[in-house]
């Protein structure tokens, strides 16, 4: 197995580990606050799932163009930086 292939595998496994850890942390935080799923919880879960997925896509599928990945990252940045609703 060549070194670039090993680096790809490590990057994908690391991104999946971050995704699972993030899901666990968000769920634990929601449970600790005794809070259900609202708009901010959905935004947190979306962030935890989409950012590692955006790391996995160009690493696992090198035929993706850099413009496509940049457009996806811009969309995620706009989503994350949009105004959150205040807690009620």
N, CA, C and O atoms as a MOPAC input file, in Angstrom:
PM7 MOZYME 1SCF
protein

 N      0.86000 1    -1.17700 1     0.00000 1
 C      0.00000 1     0.00000 1     0.00000 1
 C      0.90400 1     1.23700 1     0.00000 1
 O      1.80600 1     1.37000 1     0.82700 1
 N      0.63800 1     2.11800 1    -0.93400 1
 C      1.44200 1     3.33200 1    -1.07900 1
 C      1.10100 1     4.33000 1     0.02800 1
 O      0.01800 1     4.28400 1     0.61200 1
 N      2.02700 1     5.21400 1     0.29800 1
 C      1.84500 1     6.21000 1     1.35200 1
 C      0.65400 1     7.14200 1     1.08500 1
 O     -0.10300 1     7.41200 1     2.01800 1
 N      0.45000 1     7.65000 1    -0.14700 1
 C     -0.73400 1     8.50100 1    -0.36500 1
 C     -2.05300 1     7.76800 1    -0.09700 1
 O     -3.00800 1     8.37200 1     0.39100 1
 N     -2.10700 1     6.49100 1    -0.40700 1
 C     -3.32000 1     5.72000 1    -0.11700 1
 C     -3.52400 1     5.57800 1     1.38800 1
 O     -4.65500 1     5.65100 1     1.86900 1
 N     -2.45400 1     5.37700 1     2.12800 1
 C     -2.53500 1     5.27400 1     3.57700 1
 C     -2.98500 1     6.60100 1     4.19200 1
 O     -3.77000 1     6.61400 1     5.14000 1
 N     -2.49000 1     7.70500 1     3.65500 1
 C     -2.89900 1     9.02100 1     4.14800 1
 C     -4.38200 1     9.25000 1     3.88600 1
 O     -5.07700 1     9.81400 1     4.73100 1
 N     -4.87100 1     8.82200 1     2.73500 1
 C     -6.31200 1     8.94600 1     2.44100 1
 C     -7.14200 1     8.15200 1     3.43000 1
 O     -8.16000 1     8.63900 1     3.92300 1
 N     -6.71700 1     6.94000 1     3.72000 1
 C     -7.46900 1     6.09600 1     4.65600 1
 C     -7.48800 1     6.71900 1     6.04000 1
 O     -8.52700 1     6.73900 1     6.70000 1
 N     -6.35100 1     7.22800 1     6.48100 1
 C     -6.27000 1     7.86600 1     7.80800 1
 C     -7.15700 1     9.11200 1     7.85400 1
 O     -7.81300 1     9.36300 1     8.86500 1
 N     -7.18300 1     9.89200 1     6.77500 1
 C     -8.01300 1    11.10200 1     6.73900 1
 C     -9.49600 1    10.75600 1     6.80500 1
 O    -10.25700 1    11.41400 1     7.51400 1
 N     -9.90700 1     9.73700 1     6.07500 1
 C    -11.32300 1     9.35200 1     6.07900 1
 C    -11.71900 1     8.78200 1     7.43100 1
 O    -12.77600 1     9.12900 1     7.95900 1
 N    -10.89300 1     7.91800 1     8.00000 1
 C    -11.20400 1     7.33900 1     9.31000 1
 C    -11.20600 1     8.43100 1    10.38600 1
 O    -12.05300 1     8.41400 1    11.28000 1
 N    -10.28000 1     9.36300 1    10.30700 1
 C    -10.25500 1    10.46800 1    11.26700 1
 C    -11.48800 1    11.34800 1    11.16700 1
 O    -12.05200 1    11.75000 1    12.18500 1
 N    -11.91200 1    11.65000 1     9.94300 1
 C    -13.11800 1    12.46500 1     9.76300 1
 C    -14.35500 1    11.73500 1    10.27700 1
 O    -15.23900 1    12.35500 1    10.86900 1
 N    -14.42300 1    10.43000 1    10.05500 1
 C    -15.55500 1     9.65800 1    10.58400 1
 C    -15.53300 1     9.63500 1    12.10600 1
 O    -16.58900 1     9.69300 1    12.73700 1
 N    -14.34300 1     9.55000 1    12.70900 1
 C    -14.24000 1     9.58200 1    14.17400 1
 C    -14.69000 1    10.93000 1    14.72500 1
 O    -15.37600 1    10.98700 1    15.74600 1
 N    -14.30500 1    12.01800 1    14.05100 1
 C    -14.73600 1    13.35100 1    14.47000 1
 C    -16.25700 1    13.47700 1    14.34300 1
 O    -16.90800 1    14.07300 1    15.20100 1
 N    -16.81200 1    12.92300 1    13.28400 1
 C    -18.25500 1    12.97200 1    13.07900 1
 C    -18.99100 1    12.25200 1    14.21200 1
 O    -19.95000 1    12.78500 1    14.77000 1
 N    -18.54200 1    11.05200 1    14.54500 1
 C    -19.19500 1    10.29400 1    15.61300 1
 C    -19.01500 1    10.96200 1    16.97400 1
 O    -19.95400 1    11.00100 1    17.76900 1
 N    -17.82600 1    11.48600 1    17.25300 1
 C    -17.59600 1    12.17700 1    18.51900 1
 C    -18.45500 1    13.43400 1    18.61400 1
 O    -18.99500 1    13.74200 1    19.67700 1
 N    -18.58100 1    14.15100 1    17.51600 1
 C    -19.42400 1    15.34500 1    17.50700 1
 C    -20.88600 1    15.02300 1    17.74200 1
 O    -21.57600 1    15.73900 1    18.46700 1
 N    -21.36000 1    13.94500 1    17.12900 1
 C    -22.74600 1    13.52700 1    17.37100 1
 C    -22.96500 1    13.19000 1    18.83800 1
 O    -23.98300 1    13.55300 1    19.42800 1
 N    -21.99400 1    12.49200 1    19.41700 1
 C    -22.11600 1    12.13000 1    20.82200 1
 C    -22.11000 1    13.37700 1    21.70800 1
 O    -22.89500 1    13.46900 1    22.65200 1
 N    -21.23900 1    14.32700 1    21.41200 1
 C    -21.16100 1    15.54500 1    22.22200 1
 C    -22.43400 1    16.38800 1    22.12500 1
 O    -22.90700 1    16.91900 1    23.12900 1
 N    -22.98400 1    16.50900 1    20.92000 1
 C    -24.21800 1    17.28200 1    20.76400 1
 C    -25.36600 1    16.59500 1    21.50200 1
 O    -26.15000 1    17.25500 1    22.18400 1
 N    -25.46300 1    15.28000 1    21.36800 1
 C    -26.52600 1    14.55000 1    22.06500 1
 C    -26.36800 1    14.65400 1    23.57900 1
 O    -27.35600 1    14.81400 1    24.29500 1
 N    -25.13800 1    14.56300 1    24.06700 1
 C    -24.90700 1    14.67400 1    25.50600 1
 C    -25.25700 1    16.07100 1    26.01000 1
 O    -25.81200 1    16.22100 1    27.09900 1
 N    -24.93500 1    17.08200 1    25.22400 1
 C    -25.24500 1    18.46300 1    25.62600 1
 C    -26.75300 1    18.70300 1    25.66200 1
 O    -27.26800 1    19.35000 1    26.57400 1
 N    -27.45900 1    18.16900 1    24.65000 1
 C    -28.91400 1    18.32000 1    24.63800 1
 C    -29.55100 1    17.59600 1    25.82500 1
 O    -30.50300 1    18.09300 1    26.42600 1
 N    -29.02300 1    16.42600 1    26.15300 1
 C    -29.56100 1    15.68100 1    27.28900 1
 C    -29.25600 1    16.39200 1    28.60600 1
 O    -30.10300 1    16.42500 1    29.49900 1
 N    -28.05300 1    16.96300 1    28.73600 1
 C    -27.68000 1    17.66400 1    29.96100 1
 C    -28.53800 1    18.90600 1    30.18400 1
 O    -28.87500 1    19.25000 1    31.31700 1
 N    -28.88300 1    19.57200 1    29.08700 1
 C    -29.71500 1    20.77600 1    29.21400 1
 C    -31.19900 1    20.42900 1    29.26800 1
 O    -32.04200 1    21.31100 1    29.42800 1
 N    -31.51600 1    19.13500 1    29.13400 1
 C    -32.90800 1    18.67400 1    29.11200 1
 C    -33.69500 1    19.43500 1    28.04300 1
 O    -34.78700 1    19.94800 1    28.28500 1
 N    -33.10500 1    19.48400 1    26.87100 1
 C    -33.64000 1    20.28000 1    25.77100 1
 C    -33.90900 1    19.36800 1    24.57900 1
 O    -33.14500 1    18.44000 1    24.31300 1
 N    -34.98000 1    19.63200 1    23.87700 1
 C    -35.31900 1    18.85500 1    22.69000 1
 C    -34.63000 1    19.39800 1    21.45100 1
 O    -33.71400 1    20.21600 1    21.53500 1
 N    -35.08700 1    18.92900 1    20.30600 1
 C    -34.51600 1    19.36100 1    19.03900 1
 C    -35.21300 1    20.62500 1    18.56800 1
 O    -36.40000 1    20.61800 1    18.24000 1
 N    -34.45900 1    21.69700 1    18.54200 1
 C    -34.93700 1    22.96000 1    18.01100 1
 C    -34.07000 1    23.36300 1    16.84000 1
 O    -33.25200 1    22.57000 1    16.37200 1
 N    -34.23700 1    24.58700 1    16.35700 1
 C    -33.44400 1    25.03600 1    15.21600 1
 C    -31.94600 1    25.06000 1    15.48500 1
 O    -31.15700 1    24.74200 1    14.59600 1
 N    -31.54400 1    25.42800 1    16.68700 1
 C    -30.11300 1    25.46800 1    17.00200 1
 C    -29.52000 1    24.07000 1    17.12100 1
 O    -28.36400 1    23.85400 1    16.75800 1
 N    -30.30400 1    23.12000 1    17.62600 1
 C    -29.82200 1    21.73800 1    17.71800 1
 C    -29.66300 1    21.14000 1    16.32600 1
 O    -28.70200 1    20.41600 1    16.06500 1
 N    -30.58400 1    21.43500 1    15.44600 1
 C    -30.48500 1    20.93900 1    14.07100 1
 C    -29.27500 1    21.56200 1    13.38300 1
 O    -28.58200 1    20.89300 1    12.61700 1
 N    -29.02200 1    22.82900 1    13.65100 1
 C    -27.84400 1    23.49300 1    13.07000 1
 C    -26.55500 1    22.86400 1    13.59000 1
 O    -25.61700 1    22.65800 1    12.82000 1
 N    -26.49800 1    22.55700 1    14.88400 1
 C    -25.31100 1    21.92700 1    15.45200 1
 C    -25.09600 1    20.53500 1    14.86200 1
 O    -23.97100 1    20.16600 1    14.52400 1
 N    -26.16600 1    19.77300 1    14.74000 1
 C    -26.04400 1    18.44400 1    14.15100 1
 C    -25.64100 1    18.52900 1    12.68100 1
 O    -24.83700 1    17.72400 1    12.21100 1
 N    -26.18900 1    19.48600 1    11.96400 1
 C    -25.80200 1    19.66200 1    10.57000 1
 C    -24.33800 1    20.00600 1    10.42700 1
 O    -23.66000 1    19.50200 1     9.53100 1
 N    -23.85200 1    20.85500 1    11.29700 1
 C    -22.43600 1    21.23700 1    11.27500 1
 C    -21.54400 1    20.03900 1    11.57500 1
 O    -20.53300 1    19.82600 1    10.90500 1
 N    -21.92000 1    19.26500 1    12.57700 1
 C    -21.12400 1    18.11000 1    12.98000 1
 C    -21.09400 1    17.05200 1    11.87700 1
 O    -20.08800 1    16.36300 1    11.71000 1
 N    -22.17100 1    16.92100 1    11.13400 1
 C    -22.21300 1    15.91300 1    10.08100 1
 C    -21.63800 1    16.40400 1     8.75700 1
 O    -21.00700 1    15.62900 1     8.03800 1
 N    -21.84200 1    17.66400 1     8.42500 1
 C    -21.46000 1    18.13800 1     7.09600 1
 C    -19.98900 1    18.50400 1     6.95800 1
 O    -19.39900 1    18.26100 1     5.90600 1
 N    -19.39400 1    19.07100 1     7.97100 1
 C    -17.98600 1    19.47600 1     7.84500 1
 C    -17.06700 1    18.26000 1     7.66700 1
 O    -16.21900 1    18.28200 1     6.77500 1
 N    -17.20000 1    17.19900 1     8.47700 1
 C    -16.37000 1    16.02500 1     8.19200 1
 C    -16.69300 1    15.38700 1     6.84000 1
 O    -15.80100 1    14.85100 1     6.18100 1
 N    -17.96000 1    15.44000 1     6.42200 1
 C    -18.31700 1    14.90200 1     5.11200 1
 C    -17.62900 1    15.68800 1     4.00500 1
 O    -17.23400 1    15.11800 1     2.98700 1
 N    -17.48500 1    16.99900 1     4.20300 1
 C    -16.77900 1    17.81100 1     3.20400 1
 C    -15.28300 1    17.52600 1     3.19700 1
 O    -14.60700 1    17.82900 1     2.21500 1
 N    -14.76200 1    16.95800 1     4.25500 1
 C    -13.36700 1    16.52800 1     4.25400 1
 C    -13.25200 1    15.17900 1     3.54900 1
 O    -12.29100 1    14.93300 1     2.81900 1
 N    -14.21800 1    14.32400 1     3.76800 1
 C    -14.18400 1    12.98300 1     3.19200 1
 C    -14.35600 1    13.02300 1     1.67500 1
 O    -13.68100 1    12.27900 1     0.96400 1
 N    -15.23900 1    13.87000 1     1.17100 1
 C    -15.55600 1    13.87800 1    -0.26400 1
 C    -14.32200 1    14.09700 1    -1.13600 1
 O    -14.05800 1    13.26200 1    -2.00100 1
 N    -13.55600 1    15.16500 1    -0.96000 1
 C    -12.41100 1    15.33500 1    -1.86700 1
 C    -11.27700 1    14.33700 1    -1.63000 1
 O    -10.50300 1    14.05000 1    -2.54300 1
 N    -11.17600 1    13.80800 1    -0.40900 1
 C    -10.11200 1    12.84300 1    -0.13400 1
 C    -10.45300 1    11.48600 1    -0.75000 1
 O     -9.61000 1    10.86100 1    -1.39300 1
 N    -11.68300 1    11.03900 1    -0.55200 1
 C    -12.07500 1     9.72100 1    -1.03900 1
 C    -12.38700 1     9.73400 1    -2.53400 1
 O    -12.21800 1     8.72100 1    -3.21200 1
 N    -12.84000 1    10.86900 1    -3.04700 1
 C    -13.21300 1    10.97300 1    -4.46200 1
 C    -12.39600 1    12.08400 1    -5.11300 1
 O    -12.88300 1    13.20600 1    -5.24400 1
 N    -11.18400 1    11.79700 1    -5.51700 1
 C    -10.31000 1    12.86300 1    -6.04200 1
 C    -10.76900 1    13.44000 1    -7.38400 1
 O    -10.21900 1    14.44900 1    -7.82400 1
 N    -11.75500 1    12.83700 1    -8.04400 1
 C    -12.22700 1    13.38200 1    -9.31200 1
 C    -13.09600 1    14.63500 1    -9.12200 1
 O    -13.43200 1    15.30000 1   -10.10200 1
 N    -13.46200 1    14.96300 1    -7.87500 1
 C    -14.20100 1    16.19200 1    -7.61300 1
 C    -13.29700 1    17.38600 1    -7.89300 1
 O    -12.11800 1    17.38500 1    -7.53800 1
 N    -13.85600 1    18.38800 1    -8.52500 1
 C    -13.07900 1    19.59000 1    -8.81500 1
 C    -13.02300 1    20.47900 1    -7.57600 1
 O    -13.92100 1    20.44500 1    -6.73400 1
 N    -11.97800 1    21.26000 1    -7.47600 1
 C    -11.81200 1    22.12300 1    -6.30300 1
 C    -12.91200 1    23.17800 1    -6.23300 1
 O    -13.27800 1    23.61100 1    -5.14000 1
 N    -13.44900 1    23.60200 1    -7.38500 1
 C    -14.53900 1    24.59200 1    -7.38300 1
 C    -15.79200 1    24.02700 1    -6.73600 1
 O    -16.51600 1    24.74700 1    -6.04900 1
 N    -16.05100 1    22.75200 1    -6.94800 1
 C    -17.22700 1    22.11900 1    -6.34900 1
 C    -17.09700 1    22.07600 1    -4.83600 1
 O    -18.04500 1    22.40100 1    -4.12100 1
 N    -15.94400 1    21.68200 1    -4.35000 1
 C    -15.72000 1    21.61600 1    -2.90900 1
 C    -15.75300 1    23.01500 1    -2.29700 1
 O    -16.26600 1    23.19100 1    -1.19200 1
 N    -15.21100 1    24.01300 1    -3.00200 1
 C    -15.24200 1    25.39000 1    -2.50400 1
 C    -16.67900 1    25.90400 1    -2.40800 1
 O    -17.02300 1    26.60800 1    -1.45900 1
 N    -17.51000 1    25.55700 1    -3.38000 1
 C    -18.91600 1    25.96800 1    -3.33000 1
 C    -19.62800 1    25.32100 1    -2.15300 1
 O    -20.42800 1    25.97000 1    -1.48000 1
 N    -19.34800 1    24.06200 1    -1.90000 1
 C    -19.95800 1    23.38100 1    -0.75200 1
 C    -19.49500 1    24.00000 1     0.56400 1
 O    -20.29900 1    24.19500 1     1.47600 1
 N    -18.20900 1    24.30900 1     0.66500 1
 C    -17.69800 1    24.95200 1     1.88400 1
 C    -18.31200 1    26.33000 1     2.09300 1
 O    -18.60500 1    26.70700 1     3.22800 1
 N    -18.51100 1    27.08300 1     1.02800 1
 C    -19.15500 1    28.38900 1     1.13400 1
 C    -20.58800 1    28.28000 1     1.60500 1
 O    -21.05800 1    29.10100 1     2.39200 1
 N    -21.27600 1    27.26600 1     1.12400 1
 C    -22.65600 1    27.04700 1     1.55500 1
 C    -22.70900 1    26.71800 1     3.04100 1
 O    -23.56000 1    27.23400 1     3.76600 1
 N    -21.80700 1    25.87000 1     3.49000 1
 C    -21.76800 1    25.50000 1     4.91000 1
 C    -21.40800 1    26.71600 1     5.76600 1
 O    -21.98700 1    26.90900 1     6.83500 1
 N    -20.46700 1    27.52700 1     5.31200 1
 C    -20.08500 1    28.72200 1     6.07200 1
 C    -21.26700 1    29.67900 1     6.21100 1
 O    -21.49000 1    30.23600 1     7.28600 1
 N    -22.01000 1    29.87000 1     5.15400 1
 C    -23.20100 1    30.72300 1     5.23000 1
 C    -24.24300 1    30.16600 1     6.17200 1
 O    -24.90500 1    30.91600 1     6.88800 1
 N    -24.39200 1    28.86200 1     6.17400 1
 C    -25.35700 1    28.20700 1     7.05400 1
 C    -24.95100 1    28.36900 1     8.51600 1
 O    -25.78200 1    28.68000 1     9.36900 1
 N    -23.67400 1    28.15600 1     8.79400 1
 C    -23.19200 1    28.21700 1    10.17500 1
 C    -23.20300 1    29.64600 1    10.69100 1
 O    -23.54500 1    29.87500 1    11.85100 1
 N    -22.84000 1    30.60100 1     9.86600 1
 C    -22.73600 1    31.98200 1    10.32300 1
 C    -24.04300 1    32.74800 1    10.26400 1
 O    -24.09300 1    33.91500 1    10.65200 1
 N    -25.10600 1    32.10700 1     9.78300 1
 C    -26.39200 1    32.79300 1     9.76600 1
 C    -26.87800 1    32.99100 1    11.19800 1
 O    -26.40600 1    32.32900 1    12.12200 1
 N    -27.80800 1    33.89200 1    11.36700 1
 C    -28.26800 1    34.25900 1    12.70100 1
 C    -29.07200 1    33.11800 1    13.31800 1
 O    -29.97700 1    32.57600 1    12.68400 1
 N    -28.74300 1    32.76200 1    14.54100 1
 C    -29.46800 1    31.73400 1    15.27800 1
 C    -30.64500 1    32.36000 1    15.99400 1
 O    -30.64500 1    33.55100 1    16.30400 1
 N    -31.62900 1    31.55300 1    16.24600 1
 C    -32.79400 1    32.04500 1    16.99300 1
 C    -32.47500 1    32.04300 1    18.48100 1
 O    -31.81800 1    31.12200 1    18.96500 1
 N    -32.91900 1    33.03900 1    19.20500 1
 C    -32.64700 1    33.06300 1    20.64500 1
 C    -33.41000 1    31.93600 1    21.34400 1
 O    -34.46800 1    31.50000 1    20.89000 1
 N    -32.84800 1    31.48300 1    22.44800 1
 C    -33.52100 1    30.42400 1    23.23000 1
 C    -34.75000 1    31.01200 1    23.90100 1
 O    -34.76500 1    32.16300 1    24.33600 1
 N    -35.76300 1    30.19200 1    23.96800 1
 C    -37.01100 1    30.61700 1    24.60900 1
 C    -37.19500 1    29.95000 1    25.93600 1
 O    -38.19300 1    30.19100 1    26.61600 1

